[in-house]
Each structure stands twice: as C-alpha cells, then as structure tokens.
C-alpha cells in the first residue's frame, strides 16, 4: 500500500496511511492518481477528527445510512464542513479543487 519512495507524494501518502486518515481500497491499493470523491473527503476529515459518532438521522436521500461513508458525511454536515445541495450530497461525485478548498476552509474554521 505504500507508494514508491521516489514519488513526489511519498511522504504525504506515508503520513496519510500511518495516521489512519486514508486506509486505501479494500484490495490493498492506495490509488494516489485517482479522483477524490466527496464521500472520501468527508470520511478522511472525520477520521482526522477522531471518528466521532454522528447522528445518521436526516442524511441526504443520496446517502444511505448503511454505506461505509455515512458516518463521515453525517459528521461533516453536522459540523458545517460540508453542505448538501438541492441534488443531495452527491457522495460519489469527484471533488473539484474549488470545493476542496472550501471544504478545507470550513474544516479549519469549524474546528
């Protein structure tokens, strides 16, 4: 699961794995070149916050309570880190850079 030491992102990936912020995929891969989804970002930030249990009531209709990312999304919404829109949270949609910047700013200012 570790990235090759020669890659520019090696130290960051090692930190992410060691801290538990990013666990990788179920098949043991990390996917450093993959797109980050909104569900993954919510889960990462929730893990960095210590994985507090969140109230799963009132999740957007496109976030089933039984999904692996439900607690992270519920936490991110409750903390004001994420906001859902008219279309719901769209958990599987790729995160844009502007959304990522806004989410990180919200995370920094909410905590």
MMTF fields as JSON, N, C-alpha, C and O atoms, coordinates in Angstrom:
{
  "mmtfVersion": "1.0.0",
  "mmtfProducer": "UNKNOWN",
  "numBonds": 443,
  "numAtoms": 444,
  "numGroups": 111,
  "numChains": 1,
  "numModels": 1,
  "chainsPerModel": [1],
  "groupsPerChain": [111],
  "chainIdList": ["A"],
  "bondAtomList": [4, 2, 8, 6, 12, 10, 16, 14, 20, 18, 24, 22, 28, 26, 32, 30, 36, 34, 40, 38, 44, 42, 48, 46, 52, 50, 56, 54, 60, 58, 64, 62, 68, 66, 72, 70, 76, 74, 80, 78, 84, 82, 88, 86, 92, 90, 96, 94, 100, 98, 104, 102, 108, 106, 112, 110, 116, 114, 120, 118, 124, 122, 128, 126, 132, 130, 136, 134, 140, 138, 144, 142, 148, 146, 152, 150, 156, 154, 160, 158, 164, 162, 168, 166, 172, 170, 176, 174, 180, 178, 184, 182, 188, 186, 192, 190, 196, 194, 200, 198, 204, 202, 208, 206, 212, 210, 216, 214, 220, 218, 224, 222, 228, 226, 232, 230, 236, 234, 240, 238, 244, 242, 248, 246, 252, 250, 256, 254, 260, 258, 264, 262, 268, 266, 272, 270, 276, 274, 280, 278, 284, 282, 288, 286, 292, 290, 296, 294, 300, 298, 304, 302, 308, 306, 312, 310, 316, 314, 320, 318, 324, 322, 328, 326, 332, 330, 336, 334, 340, 338, 344, 342, 348, 346, 352, 350, 356, 354, 360, 358, 364, 362, 368, 366, 372, 370, 376, 374, 380, 378, 384, 382, 388, 386, 392, 390, 396, 394, 400, 398, 404, 402, 408, 406, 412, 410, 416, 414, 420, 418, 424, 422, 428, 426, 432, 430, 436, 434, 440, 438],
  "bondOrderList": [1, 1, 1, 1, 1, 1, 1, 1, 1, 1, 1, 1, 1, 1, 1, 1, 1, 1, 1, 1, 1, 1, 1, 1, 1, 1, 1, 1, 1, 1, 1, 1, 1, 1, 1, 1, 1, 1, 1, 1, 1, 1, 1, 1, 1, 1, 1, 1, 1, 1, 1, 1, 1, 1, 1, 1, 1, 1, 1, 1, 1, 1, 1, 1, 1, 1, 1, 1, 1, 1, 1, 1, 1, 1, 1, 1, 1, 1, 1, 1, 1, 1, 1, 1, 1, 1, 1, 1, 1, 1, 1, 1, 1, 1, 1, 1, 1, 1, 1, 1, 1, 1, 1, 1, 1, 1, 1, 1, 1, 1],
  "groupList": [{"groupName": "UNK", "atomNameList": ["N", "CA", "C", "O"], "elementList": ["N", "C", "C", "O"], "formalChargeList": [0, 0, 0, 0], "bondAtomList": [1, 0, 2, 1, 3, 2], "bondOrderList": [1, 1, 2], "singleLetterCode": "X", "chemCompType": "L-PEPTIDE LINKING"}],
  "groupTypeList": [0, 0, 0, 0, 0, 0, 0, 0, 0, 0, 0, 0, 0, 0, 0, 0, 0, 0, 0, 0, 0, 0, 0, 0, 0, 0, 0, 0, 0, 0, 0, 0, 0, 0, 0, 0, 0, 0, 0, 0, 0, 0, 0, 0, 0, 0, 0, 0, 0, 0, 0, 0, 0, 0, 0, 0, 0, 0, 0, 0, 0, 0, 0, 0, 0, 0, 0, 0, 0, 0, 0, 0, 0, 0, 0, 0, 0, 0, 0, 0, 0, 0, 0, 0, 0, 0, 0, 0, 0, 0, 0, 0, 0, 0, 0, 0, 0, 0, 0, 0, 0, 0, 0, 0, 0, 0, 0, 0, 0, 0, 0],
  "groupIdList": [1, 2, 3, 4, 5, 6, 7, 8, 9, 10, 11, 12, 13, 14, 15, 16, 17, 18, 19, 20, 21, 22, 23, 24, 25, 26, 27, 28, 29, 30, 31, 32, 33, 34, 35, 36, 37, 38, 39, 40, 41, 42, 43, 44, 45, 46, 47, 48, 49, 50, 51, 52, 53, 54, 55, 56, 57, 58, 59, 60, 61, 62, 63, 64, 65, 66, 67, 68, 69, 70, 71, 72, 73, 74, 75, 76, 77, 78, 79, 80, 81, 82, 83, 84, 85, 86, 87, 88, 89, 90, 91, 92, 93, 94, 95, 96, 97, 98, 99, 100, 101, 102, 103, 104, 105, 106, 107, 108, 109, 110, 111],
  "secStructList": [7, 7, 7, 7, 6, 6, 1, 6, 6, 2, 2, 2, 2, 2, 2, 2, 2, 2, 2, 6, 1, 7, 7, 7, 7, 6, 6, 1, 7, 7, 7, 6, 6, 1, 7, 7, 5, 2, 2, 2, 2, 2, 2, 2, 2, 2, 2, 2, 6, 6, 7, 7, 7, 7, 7, 7, 6, 6, 7, 7, 6, 6, 1, 7, 6, 6, 1, 6, 6, 2, 2, 2, 2, 2, 2, 2, 2, 2, 2, 6, 1, 7, 7, 7, 5, 6, 6, 5, 7, 7, 6, 6, 1, 5, 7, 7, 2, 2, 2, 2, 2, 2, 2, 2, 2, 2, 2, 2, 2, 2, 7],
  "xCoordList": [0.821, 0.0, 0.868, 0.355, 2.097, 2.979, 3.399, 3.564, 3.568, 3.982, 5.486, 6.217, 5.947, 7.39, 8.09, 7.59, 9.215, 9.919, 10.339, 10.545, 10.47, 10.907, 9.788, 10.065, 8.542, 7.426, 7.346, 7.645, 6.938, 6.876, 5.895, 6.04, 4.911, 3.875, 4.164, 3.34, 5.321, 5.626, 5.434, 4.747, 6.013, 5.908, 4.467, 4.037, 3.722, 2.319, 1.489, 0.637, 1.728, 0.999, 1.365, 0.485, 2.616, 3.021, 2.317, 1.843, 2.253, 1.561, 0.088, -0.465, -0.554, -1.983, -2.287, -3.276, -1.442, -1.633, -1.326, -2.099, -0.222, 0.195, -0.797, -1.082, -1.324, -2.272, -3.652, -4.468, -3.913, -5.229, -6.223, -7.398, -5.771, -6.67, -7.186, -8.354, -6.325, -6.707, -6.262, -5.081, -7.199, -6.901, -6.621, -6.138, -6.914, -6.749, -8.003, -9.004, -7.937, -9.072, -9.049, -8.027, -10.157, -10.289, -9.318, -9.043, -8.79, -7.85, -6.396, -5.48, -6.18, -4.836, -4.115, -2.966, -4.759, -4.118, -4.468, -5.422, -3.682, -3.884, -4.497, -5.376, -4.072, -4.636, -4.297, -5.207, -3.02, -2.669, -3.052, -3.162, -3.253, -3.65, -5.15, -5.622, -5.904, -7.352, -8.01, -7.449, -9.2, -10.005, -10.551, -10.942, -10.577, -11.128, -12.611, -12.997, -13.445, -14.881, -15.268, -14.506, -16.472, -16.987, -17.133, -16.873, -17.547, -17.666, -16.309, -16.188, -15.295, -13.948, -13.42, -12.814, -13.644, -13.154, -13.825, -13.16, -15.143, -15.851, -15.31, -15.125, -15.055, -14.549, -13.145, -12.844, -12.294, -10.925, -10.942, -10.251, -11.72, -11.748, -12.36, -11.929, -13.365, -13.946, -12.907, -12.824, -12.126, -11.065, -10.039, -9.587, -9.676, -8.712, -9.268, -8.507, -10.589, -11.239, -11.407, -11.963, -10.927, -11.015, -12.208, -12.542, -12.847, -14.012, -15.126, -15.578, -15.567, -16.693, -17.953, -18.172, -18.755, -20.025, -20.95, -21.063, -21.6, -22.515, -23.928, -24.12, -24.899, -26.303, -26.633, -26.532, -27.019, -27.305, -28.72, -29.09, -29.51, -30.859, -30.739, -29.909, -31.54, -31.561, -30.485, -30.226, -29.846, -28.871, -29.579, -30.759, -28.884, -29.487, -29.938, -29.382, -30.929, -31.514, -30.522, -30.731, -29.438, -28.453, -27.312, -26.284, -27.506, -26.508, -27.197, -27.703, -27.221, -27.832, -27.064, -25.833, -27.79, -27.173, -26.237, -25.355, -26.39, -25.548, -24.258, -23.462, -24.033, -22.819, -21.588, -21.703, -20.415, -19.155, -18.855, -18.134, -19.376, -19.082, -20.164, -20.021, -21.238, -22.376, -21.989, -22.407, -21.206, -20.824, -19.979, -20.179, -19.048, -18.22, -19.035, -18.804, -19.982, -20.844, -21.723, -21.844, -22.337, -23.185, -22.389, -22.875, -21.175, -20.316, -19.989, -20.1, -19.587, -19.21, -20.375, -20.184, -21.574, -22.753, -23.062, -23.341, -23.014, -23.321, -22.334, -22.71, -21.07, -20.035, -19.988, -19.28, -20.732, -20.712, -19.542, -19.268, -18.851, -17.715, -18.214, -17.617, -19.308, -19.95, -21.346, -21.931, -21.855, -23.244, -23.819, -23.154, -25.037, -25.707, -26.392, -26.622, -26.704, -27.421, -28.771, -29.2, -29.443, -30.753, -30.672, -31.632, -29.527, -29.344, -28.88, -28.631, -28.757, -28.232, -26.742, -26.229, -26.057, -24.62, -23.797, -22.662, -24.339, -23.621, -22.304, -21.232, -22.381, -21.177, -20.171, -18.974, -20.626, -19.714, -19.12, -18.295, -19.539, -19.038, -17.639, -17.313, -16.826, -15.462, -15.493, -16.334, -14.584, -14.444, -13.665, -12.597, -14.194, -13.449, -12.437, -12.536, -11.485, -10.483, -11.12, -10.746, -12.088, -12.735, -13.543, -13.558, -14.215, -14.935, -13.963, -14.208, -12.86, -11.857, -11.332, -11.179, -11.056, -10.565, -11.617, -11.297, -12.874, -13.95, -14.151, -14.348, -14.1, -14.28, -13.145, -13.389, -11.915, -10.789, -10.881, -10.54, -11.336, -11.506, -12.586, -12.409, -13.719, -14.782, -14.256, -14.54, -13.496, -12.955, -12.036, -12.098, -11.206, -10.27, -11.006, -10.626, -12.044, -12.732, -13.796, -14.184, -14.28, -15.301, -14.681, -15.308, -13.445, -12.821, -12.113, -11.526],
  "yCoordList": [-1.184, 0.0, 1.251, 2.33, 1.168, 2.333, 2.714, 1.857, 3.996, 4.484, 4.322, 4.251, 4.266, 4.19, 5.417, 6.534, 5.22, 6.303, 7.434, 8.555, 7.178, 8.22, 9.169, 10.223, 8.836, 9.687, 10.931, 10.885, 12.046, 13.33, 13.299, 14.083, 12.422, 12.36, 11.319, 11.109, 10.673, 9.561, 9.912, 9.18, 10.992, 11.353, 11.626, 11.239, 12.297, 12.597, 11.321, 11.18, 10.399, 9.135, 8.335, 7.756, 8.294, 7.597, 8.183, 7.446, 9.511, 10.159, 9.781, 9.448, 9.832, 9.536, 8.113, 7.873, 7.176, 5.78, 5.587, 4.948, 6.127, 5.97, 6.611, 6.054, 7.784, 8.486, 7.842, 8.095, 7.015, 6.409, 7.285, 6.933, 8.425, 9.32, 8.676, 8.839, 7.947, 7.257, 5.806, 5.525, 4.908, 3.491, 2.766, 1.634, 3.394, 2.728, 1.96, 2.016, 1.251, 0.483, -0.917, -1.364, -1.59, -2.928, -3.936, -4.96, -3.663, -4.596, -4.311, -4.92, -3.386, -3.081, -2.0, -1.684, -1.426, -0.363, 1.0, 1.139, 2.0, 3.353, 4.272, 5.067, 4.192, 4.996, 6.469, 7.294, 6.846, 8.261, 9.108, 10.328, 8.504, 9.265, 9.278, 9.872, 8.628, 8.573, 9.873, 10.65, 10.089, 11.244, 11.04, 9.93, 12.094, 12.051, 12.38, 13.397, 11.527, 11.798, 12.592, 12.708, 13.127, 13.884, 12.983, 13.417, 11.728, 10.791, 10.504, 10.437, 10.335, 10.066, 11.255, 11.069, 12.467, 13.651, 13.785, 14.074, 13.577, 13.647, 12.611, 12.897, 11.406, 10.323, 10.63, 10.391, 11.151, 11.5, 12.535, 12.373, 13.589, 14.647, 14.144, 14.542, 13.269, 12.681, 11.828, 11.864, 11.073, 10.267, 11.157, 10.851, 12.254, 13.175, 13.829, 14.253, 13.909, 14.457, 13.403, 13.688, 12.19, 11.12, 10.205, 9.434, 10.27, 9.463, 9.529, 8.496, 10.732, 10.815, 10.219, 10.335, 9.599, 9.044, 10.209, 11.162, 10.118, 11.172, 10.612, 9.407, 11.481, 11.111, 10.877, 11.795, 9.674, 9.326, 9.696, 9.492, 10.234, 10.695, 11.963, 12.825, 12.074, 13.295, 13.377, 14.454, 12.236, 12.249, 12.584, 12.271, 13.214, 13.452, 12.129, 11.075, 12.187, 10.969, 10.154, 8.959, 10.784, 10.037, 9.479, 9.056, 9.482, 8.925, 7.889, 8.232, 6.626, 5.58, 5.381, 5.363, 5.233, 5.113, 3.922, 3.937, 2.893, 1.711, 1.774, 0.837, 2.848, 2.953, 3.243, 3.816, 2.841, 2.999, 4.46, 4.738, 5.373, 6.794, 7.556, 8.759, 6.886, 7.571, 8.352, 9.5, 7.762, 8.472, 9.704, 10.767, 9.568, 10.709, 11.836, 13.005, 11.495, 12.512, 13.164, 14.389, 12.351, 12.9, 13.843, 14.913, 13.45, 14.304, 15.606, 16.688, 15.501, 16.691, 17.659, 18.874, 17.135, 18.002, 18.653, 19.851, 17.868, 18.398, 19.473, 20.434, 19.312, 20.275, 21.497, 22.462, 21.46, 22.57, 22.523, 23.495, 21.393, 21.23, 21.043, 21.548, 20.316, 20.063, 20.666, 20.859, 20.952, 21.331, 20.536, 20.337, 20.087, 19.403, 20.444, 21.572, 20.085, 20.989, 20.417, 19.424, 21.042, 20.565, 19.139, 18.376, 18.784, 17.441, 16.447, 15.287, 16.858, 15.996, 16.238, 17.281, 15.281, 15.446, 14.984, 15.428, 14.119, 13.54, 12.907, 13.319, 11.913, 11.353, 10.743, 10.743, 10.226, 9.594, 10.539, 10.137, 11.806, 12.768, 13.217, 13.38, 13.411, 13.897, 15.282, 16.117, 15.499, 16.785, 17.73, 17.374, 18.928, 19.912, 20.601, 20.523, 21.261, 21.981, 23.087, 23.305, 23.786, 24.862, 24.298, 24.888, 23.164, 22.536, 22.07, 22.254, 21.467, 21.021, 22.168, 22.033, 23.29, 24.465, 24.956, 25.266, 25.028, 25.487, 24.524, 24.954, 23.228, 22.232, 22.311, 22.25, 22.445, 22.568, 23.842, 23.846, 24.919, 26.18, 25.997, 26.408, 25.375, 25.113, 24.248, 24.517, 23.22, 22.305, 23.063, 22.867, 23.908, 24.68, 25.669, 25.845, 26.311, 27.331, 26.763, 27.42, 25.555, 24.937, 24.265, 24.166, 23.807, 23.04, 23.909, 23.436],
  "zCoordList": [0.0, 0.0, 0.0, -0.299, 0.305, 0.325, -1.086, -1.955, -1.295, -2.611, -2.774, -1.786, -4.011, -4.229, -3.641, -3.768, -3.016, -2.328, -3.253, -2.788, -4.534, -5.466, -5.865, -6.438, -5.585, -5.991, -5.114, -3.921, -5.726, -5.016, -3.844, -2.906, -3.878, -2.854, -1.769, -0.879, -1.836, -0.937, 0.543, 1.256, 1.009, 2.432, 2.838, 3.924, 1.959, 2.271, 2.335, 3.212, 1.423, 1.427, 2.674, 3.31, 3.026, 4.252, 5.474, 6.338, 5.541, 6.661, 6.666, 7.714, 5.496, 5.405, 5.853, 6.546, 5.461, 5.844, 7.332, 8.046, 7.79, 9.182, 10.147, 11.208, 9.781, 10.654, 10.637, 11.523, 9.639, 9.51, 8.774, 8.672, 8.258, 7.535, 6.263, 5.911, 5.572, 4.35, 4.488, 4.691, 4.378, 4.57, 3.267, 3.281, 2.151, 0.87, 0.52, 1.234, -0.574, -1.05, -0.459, 0.062, -0.541, 0.021, -0.559, 0.066, -1.752, -2.376, -1.991, -2.543, -1.045, -0.576, -1.356, -1.048, -2.357, -3.131, -2.551, -1.785, -2.928, -2.421, -3.47, -3.136, -4.701, -5.782, -5.732, -5.813, -5.603, -5.475, -6.683, -6.561, -7.825, -9.002, -9.236, -10.205, -8.357, -8.523, -8.092, -7.32, -8.602, -8.22, -6.809, -6.447, -6.026, -4.67, -4.739, -5.316, -4.154, -4.151, -2.91, -1.951, -2.967, -1.829, -0.601, 0.521, -0.811, 0.307, 0.93, 2.153, 0.103, 0.617, 1.418, 2.473, 0.927, 1.64, 3.002, 3.997, 3.05, 4.334, 5.303, 6.485, 4.804, 5.649, 6.157, 7.326, 5.302, 5.701, 6.819, 7.825, 6.652, 7.672, 8.973, 10.055, 8.877, 10.081, 10.812, 12.04, 10.068, 10.689, 11.381, 12.485, 10.731, 11.339, 12.601, 13.471, 12.702, 13.899, 14.99, 16.051, 14.733, 15.725, 15.532, 16.432, 14.399, 14.041, 15.079, 15.575, 15.405, 16.348, 15.719, 14.514, 16.532, 16.047, 15.726, 16.498, 14.588, 14.167, 14.09, 13.926, 14.208, 14.1, 12.631, 11.816, 12.298, 10.913, 10.486, 9.329, 11.4, 11.049, 10.221, 10.512, 9.221, 8.428, 7.361, 6.825, 7.041, 5.951, 4.645, 4.49, 3.706, 2.397, 1.782, 2.09, 0.93, 0.366, -0.452, -0.66, -0.921, -1.708, -0.864, -1.393, 0.466, 1.383, 2.271, 3.34, 1.839, 2.663, 3.97, 3.977, 5.06, 6.387, 6.509, 7.368, 5.687, 5.781, 4.984, 5.034, 4.257, 3.434, 4.302, 5.386, 3.812, 4.548, 4.868, 5.826, 4.111, 4.281, 5.049, 5.266, 5.464, 6.083, 7.335, 7.489, 8.227, 9.451, 9.125, 9.713, 8.203, 7.82, 7.227, 7.536, 6.382, 5.773, 6.842, 6.883, 7.706, 8.766, 9.663, 10.032, 10.011, 10.834, 10.104, 10.681, 8.836, 8.066, 7.912, 7.973, 7.715, 7.614, 8.957, 9.017, 10.038, 11.37, 11.803, 12.476, 11.418, 11.805, 10.888, 11.177, 9.794, 8.847, 7.886, 7.184, 7.854, 6.947, 5.52, 4.57, 5.383, 4.096, 4.13, 5.195, 2.972, 2.817, 1.667, 0.651, 1.816, 0.719, -0.155, 0.282, -1.333, -2.215, -2.555, -1.969, -3.503, -3.929, -4.465, -4.361, -5.036, -5.597, -4.539, -4.867, -3.295, -2.245, -2.089, -2.493, -1.508, -1.287, -2.48, -2.655, -3.285, -4.417, -3.96, -4.403, -3.081, -2.463, -3.425, -3.14, -4.552, -5.498, -6.519, -7.34, -6.472, -7.452, -7.069, -5.894, -8.09, -7.866, -7.235, -7.567, -6.344, -5.672, -6.579, -7.077, -6.796, -7.584, -6.685, -5.46, -7.271, -6.476, -5.648, -4.496, -6.245, -5.5, -4.333, -3.253, -4.537, -3.435, -2.358, -1.165, -2.786, -1.824, -0.989, 0.225, -1.618, -0.88, 0.107, 1.254, -0.336, 0.551, 1.719, 2.856, 1.439, 2.494, 3.503, 4.708, 3.036, 3.97, 4.786, 5.969, 4.172, 4.92, 5.978, 7.125, 5.595, 6.57, 7.718, 8.885, 7.382, 8.386, 9.351, 10.565, 8.807, 9.633, 10.535, 11.692, 10.027, 10.802, 11.721, 12.687, 11.446, 12.302, 13.529, 14.584, 13.368, 14.449, 15.364, 16.336]
}
